[in-house]
Amino acid sequence: MAGIWNDTNEPSDFNDQTGKSQMDVVTYDGGTYSPYAGNRNVFALNEARATYQGLDRLLPNRRPYVITRAAYAGIQRYSTMWAGDNRSTWDSLALSLPMFMTLGLSGEPFVGSDIGGFIGRTDPDLLVRWYQVGFLTPFCRNHAATNSPDHEPWRFGKYYEDIIRKYLKLRYRLLPFLYTTLEEAHRTGVPLFRPLLLNYQDDENVLGIDDEFMVGDDLLVAPILKPNLTVRLVYLPAGVWYDYWTGARQEGGRMIRVEAQLETVPMYVRGGAIVPMGPEMNYVGEKPASPLEFQIYPDARGEASTMLYEDDGLTEDYLQGTFRRTGVSYRNNRIELAAPTGNFRLAARDFVFHRGNATARIADDGQSHRIELR
């Protein structure tokens, strides 16, 4: 058993919406026998905690994996979340962005939604656009009610399946970046999926934007959230930005008009970022992450940097220091690779660095290096 999913745990009563049928419930509560009113709000939190602790006891030194529908403050200690039983509509897709952002700001970073919608009939364009958001959420899942029409990626034919495959492959390539960013969320409380206002608090233009999002500090995504739309306005905050697909450089602090056919979601990389990327995989751990590639996007001064986090992805040994942090910086066409910290050991591999057509390769031997990018 890999984990446990706690569903319909508000608690809820589908026959009596008033809650009166539950008013005489008494919980053991460590021997205090507390009345329902004293525990209703924390019911799901305590259920997730009990599930987490049970898995931790039964599967020693394995990270417990719990999914919950309901929650309370502090749920991030015990469980991932999804945004509930959504509908297969464009409005539900659009609403998922501010839901993810506010959940993150509330301390719960590991979130996602049912791609394609849980209730109702999705259509192929909606499914593709939903994947263009979902492939970057920590919790990425296609899911539907038993009485809803099928909406697996292959449901609507090869054309749509190939587009969805493109984004799922990219998700796996971006896992080193996503994992590093999620570890930051675990350690600092700053979420992976962010509103622009979190990163650019002095820019009043971002205060009302809820149809774009940031992944960490470095990726800005402006998905298409309405039907039959292949163009949209994208606001880029001040600084240098790079179109992820073309590499074209854009100056920020302004709104730009972007073409976005169904195959493409507008996505930009912040100037000053270095994005670590692994190989394409069908599942985590299918193959070694070798070589590990770093895509360099210099800022206005021609500089960029990142910090890569790695651990075994399975045990709780990272709590005892079994992890690895590797600093990478770029300046004056020179790569500087810092010696890693932490005692997590990896098999021999190479690091490959790219900036446009320029490439450099360094053996990851646990030492610091300096090398020209040619």
Steps between C-alpha positions, in 0.01 A plus 500: 500500500648834393267731690147574616239736359255648750192612308163649603653584838346836584304316667204522267140380489349497152146451636498770765684816398429675832751292694245433773528125453859520624448726800485209747829347378761472775868439425734313732760777471761343726244412765332840521190394300467835324169604342465534125513881501844496656652277233314561176753743348803286590340164418673461162831631636497242779398226258794589272734510799383157619542361147849650471605362837358158417690481172814623672470217752413227250751605231809606696734750334264550205339837444127464571285601204153626587238677285213692659195690378432699819755671719583761761799719576811284528388233253826537305676300773301188413334503160479611141173655378296534187239765432196279549233370264525755219301512179607454139463868412727784397388691808625217722835502323533878545396477866768240575781756463394734784412191706854361465651841569299567816554148629872559458482834680309322777789261557395203284732477197438140382175552307331423169160435343323230303627569148208513258250542783344242732133552410366535146622460144827663401602580143843453341601867497407540867692186593816622323482846657448338842814291457687820412437609860503161670841388374656760730288438811656284772197268495439411134211263437232430239191383690123483449183371662395146414195626311689768305612440140861384463765767457832318501768665282428258211122550516480753215757361258867519417517877434391588853683207655828618348458851640427364848798261471721799420410668830525185709847436356595857583375451856741210543785700349425784744489274806845611628376861490158414647649284775747771597219756513273273703781434750529876539128509578544222758788683664384862484122494450525695173281306253598351166188624316496877558301808408711770335433729796709275725815540291437863392351669803604851392328472160141622533423364152505140628258550790193402297656229281359153570524348151880475500721321751860448598672170572759594758701808411575408144205385285205720403204330334198669341262218398203525268188479715219562250372298203598575139775737609845497339633838610518677834664789682783407736643733762873461561638668815811714481817326388610274218279208392552220248229323304546138608413359158695733272764651728398849386597767751236739631529809717260495793298768675236487228213310344568304181272328251577130460386245244410166657368232272366190672844336502655786701458651844671840541795438734792725588824457693628779722831651393755398762367143530670169437247219456619144577345231281517122497430242228156407370349221709178302522516489881726630774816294531463328163855603409791689659491877474811507285603721352323772695454808282496865605334757274649847558297820464721805579359820648575853378850478652569170326481298823293205623498255791313214663515252786420134424358282779512119488429208734389138460135603454371213712633479855511746789880500504499859374391602851841379620691690232500241222437747221706700254501866404700614199546867416543604136576850373572660164692821432717630218433186296645288780328224696583466870390174660531496879595185689174349628400509866330214684591132514267355236709310247415444134639276228743651251335737254557815299355848518429663163449875472321677216462862403357522152738299280786517750561184703735380774531165680639443850545171684299500821778378726411690817760770435468867406566592137536800272460464128442716196173459313583449132 
